[in-house]
Amino acid sequence: MLLKTNRLIIEYFNTSDISDWAKIESDVDVRRFVDGKVLSFEEARKYVEMNIRQYQKFGYGRYAVRLKENRNLIGMCGFLNEPYGIDFGYRYSKDSWGKGLGFEAAKEVLEYGFLELGLEKVLGLTAEQNYGSIRILEKLGFKFQEKFLFNGTKAFKYHYTGDP
């Protein structure tokens, strides 16, 4: 799987990404709306390896998002099977925030999921205070579904079916 946008390359994670992913996940600001806890190198390794297994099992997972100009890893975007459905998620290094890169990657990955993978419905969960994530979901056409508590955090659930 290889997707390209004007500024990004989106592809499968591989084990050589573990160190760079660990750096991104060691930033408390990046993890603030996830659970507020930074990941250790070992936890970051397990996350990358889990996604590699997801590709093999389901044909999708969270994908590595890289800058086209230098191939540096700046985050992830993609799908995960969760007990509540197929979760669409993304997370980026702090230095990539505010440049439209999150939306650019999300739009491309979402289109790939529906057109190439044949997904019919995905869910987007976000903390109530994560305005950047809410903005991306709504701009993509996700519909608000409900407010709920997720791991003790006030959160919103959105869904997307590809229908306007």
C-alpha positions as CSV (number, residue, x, y, z in Angstrom):
1,M,0.0,0.0,0.0
2,L,1.4,3.3,-1.1
3,L,-0.5,6.6,-1.2
4,K,0.9,10.0,-2.2
5,T,-0.5,13.5,-1.8
6,N,1.2,16.8,-2.7
7,R,3.2,16.8,0.5
8,L,2.9,13.3,1.9
9,I,3.7,9.6,1.4
10,I,1.4,7.2,3.3
11,E,2.5,3.6,3.6
12,Y,2.7,0.6,5.8
13,F,4.7,0.9,9.0
14,N,7.8,-1.2,9.1
15,T,10.1,-2.2,12.0
16,S,12.6,0.5,11.0
17,D,10.0,3.1,12.0
18,I,10.0,2.1,15.7
19,S,12.6,4.6,16.9
20,D,11.0,7.5,15.1
21,W,7.5,6.4,16.3
22,A,8.9,6.2,19.8
23,K,10.1,9.8,19.6
24,I,6.6,11.0,18.5
25,E,4.9,9.0,21.2
26,S,7.2,10.3,23.9
27,D,5.8,13.8,23.6
28,V,3.2,14.4,26.3
29,D,1.4,17.0,24.1
30,V,1.0,14.4,21.3
31,R,-0.5,12.0,23.8
32,R,-2.6,14.5,25.7
33,F,-5.9,13.6,24.2
34,V,-5.1,9.9,23.9
35,D,-4.6,9.0,27.5
36,G,-2.1,11.6,28.7
37,K,0.7,9.0,29.1
38,V,3.8,8.9,26.9
39,L,4.8,5.6,25.4
40,S,8.0,3.9,26.2
41,F,10.2,2.6,23.4
42,E,8.9,-0.9,24.1
43,E,5.3,0.3,23.9
44,A,6.0,2.1,20.7
45,R,7.6,-1.1,19.3
46,K,4.5,-3.1,20.2
47,Y,2.3,-0.5,18.5
48,V,4.2,-0.7,15.2
49,E,4.3,-4.5,15.3
50,M,0.5,-4.6,16.1
51,N,-0.2,-2.6,13.0
52,I,2.0,-4.8,10.9
53,R,-0.1,-7.8,12.2
54,Q,-3.3,-5.9,11.4
55,Y,-2.2,-5.4,7.7
56,Q,-1.7,-9.2,7.5
57,K,-4.9,-10.1,9.2
58,F,-7.4,-7.5,7.9
59,G,-5.6,-5.8,5.0
60,Y,-5.5,-2.5,6.9
61,G,-4.2,-0.8,10.0
62,R,-2.7,2.5,11.0
63,Y,-0.3,3.7,8.3
64,A,3.0,5.6,8.5
65,V,2.6,9.2,7.3
66,R,5.8,10.7,5.9
67,L,6.8,14.0,4.5
68,K,7.4,13.6,0.7
69,E,10.4,16.0,0.7
70,N,12.6,13.9,3.1
71,R,10.5,10.8,3.9
72,N,10.6,11.7,7.7
73,L,7.9,10.0,9.7
74,I,5.5,12.6,11.1
75,G,2.7,10.5,12.3
76,M,0.1,7.9,11.5
77,C,-3.4,7.6,10.0
78,G,-5.6,4.7,9.3
79,F,-8.0,2.0,10.5
80,L,-8.1,-0.4,13.5
81,N,-10.5,-3.1,14.3
82,E,-11.9,-2.4,17.8
83,P,-14.7,-4.0,19.8
84,Y,-17.0,-1.0,18.9
85,G,-16.2,-1.2,15.1
86,I,-13.6,0.0,12.7
87,D,-11.9,3.0,14.2
88,F,-10.4,5.7,12.0
89,G,-7.6,7.5,13.8
90,Y,-4.5,9.7,13.4
91,R,-1.8,11.2,15.5
92,Y,1.0,13.5,14.4
93,S,4.3,15.0,15.7
94,K,3.8,18.4,17.3
95,D,6.1,20.1,14.6
96,S,3.6,19.0,11.9
97,W,0.5,20.6,13.6
98,G,-1.3,23.5,12.1
99,K,-0.1,22.9,8.5
100,G,-3.1,21.0,7.1
101,L,-1.1,17.8,7.0
102,G,-3.5,15.9,9.2
103,F,-6.4,16.6,7.0
104,E,-4.4,15.9,3.8
105,A,-3.5,12.5,5.1
106,A,-6.9,11.7,6.5
107,K,-8.7,12.6,3.3
108,E,-6.4,10.3,1.2
109,V,-6.6,7.4,3.7
110,L,-10.4,7.6,4.1
111,E,-10.8,7.6,0.3
112,Y,-8.5,4.6,0.1
113,G,-10.5,2.8,2.8
114,F,-13.8,3.2,1.1
115,L,-12.8,2.9,-2.6
116,E,-10.0,0.3,-2.4
117,L,-10.7,-1.6,0.8
118,G,-14.5,-1.6,0.5
119,L,-15.1,-0.3,4.0
120,E,-18.7,0.7,4.6
121,K,-18.6,2.5,7.9
122,V,-15.9,3.8,10.2
123,L,-16.0,5.5,13.5
124,G,-13.9,8.4,14.8
125,L,-13.6,9.0,18.5
126,T,-12.1,12.1,19.9
127,A,-11.8,13.8,23.3
128,E,-14.3,16.6,23.7
129,Q,-11.4,19.2,24.0
130,N,-9.5,18.0,21.0
131,Y,-10.7,20.7,18.6
132,G,-8.1,19.9,15.9
133,S,-9.3,16.4,15.6
134,I,-13.0,17.4,15.7
135,R,-12.3,19.9,12.9
136,I,-10.7,17.2,10.7
137,L,-13.5,14.7,11.3
138,E,-16.2,17.3,10.5
139,K,-14.3,18.6,7.4
140,L,-14.1,15.0,6.1
141,G,-17.9,14.6,6.5
142,F,-18.1,12.5,9.6
143,K,-21.5,12.8,11.4
144,F,-21.7,13.4,15.1
145,Q,-23.2,10.3,16.8
146,E,-23.0,10.8,20.6
147,K,-21.2,12.1,23.6
148,F,-19.8,9.4,25.9
149,L,-17.1,8.7,28.5
150,F,-14.0,6.9,27.0
151,N,-11.5,5.8,29.5
152,G,-12.8,8.4,31.9
153,T,-12.5,11.2,29.4
154,K,-15.5,13.1,27.9
155,A,-15.5,12.2,24.3
156,F,-17.4,12.4,21.0
157,K,-18.2,9.6,18.7
158,Y,-18.6,10.3,15.0
159,H,-19.4,7.9,12.1
160,Y,-18.7,8.0,8.4
161,T,-20.4,5.9,5.7
162,G,-19.3,7.8,2.6
163,D,-22.8,9.2,2.1
164,P,-23.2,13.0,2.0
